[in-house]
């Protein structure tokens, strides 16, 4: 699942000292976790992808608003 891949890449980023990747992956991991809490169940891979898409859109909108 996507959540497992994010967790694995987060561990690698922590070991590698990549602060930007660590921050980004933590954000995604927390967003997925919050979605699971809201739905009170483990979400599907499609729902995980939807969470990632929403997070991406929020960041893109923030960049546009900043410009």
C-alpha positions in Angstrom: 0.0 0.0 0.0 1.0 3.6 -0.5 1.1 4.2 3.3 3.8 1.5 3.7 5.9 3.0 0.9 5.7 6.4 2.4 6.8 5.0 5.8 9.7 3.2 4.2 10.8 6.3 2.2 10.5 8.3 5.4 12.9 6.0 7.2 15.4 6.3 4.4 15.1 10.1 4.3 15.7 10.2 8.1 18.8 8.1 7.7 20.0 10.2 4.8 19.3 13.5 6.6 17.1 14.9 3.8 15.0 17.4 5.8 12.7 18.4 2.9 11.8 14.8 2.1 11.3 14.0 5.8 8.9 17.0 6.2 7.0 16.1 3.1 6.6 12.4 3.9 5.6 13.1 7.5 2.9 15.5 6.1 1.6 12.8 3.8 1.7 10.1 6.5 -0.2 12.3 8.9 -2.8 13.2 6.3 -3.4 9.5 5.6 -3.5 8.7 9.3 -6.1 11.5 9.9 -8.2 10.2 7.1 -8.2 6.8 8.7 -9.2 8.3 12.0 -12.0 10.3 10.4 -13.4 7.1 8.6 -12.7 4.9 11.6 -11.1 2.2 9.5 -8.1 1.5 7.4 -8.5 3.3 4.1 -8.1 1.6 0.7 -5.2 2.3 -1.7 -7.5 4.4 -3.9 -8.5 6.5 -0.9 -4.8 6.9 0.0 -4.1 8.2 -3.5 -7.0 10.6 -3.1 -5.5 12.0 0.1 -2.1 12.5 -1.6 -3.9 14.3 -4.5 -5.7 16.6 -2.1 -2.5 17.4 -0.3 -0.8 18.2 -3.6 -3.7 20.4 -4.7 -3.6 22.3 -1.4 0.2 23.0 -1.8 -0.3 24.1 -5.5 -3.1 26.4 -4.4 -0.9 27.8 -1.7 1.9 28.5 -4.2 -0.5 30.3 -6.5 -1.9 32.4 -3.6 1.6 33.3 -2.6 2.5 34.5 -6.1 
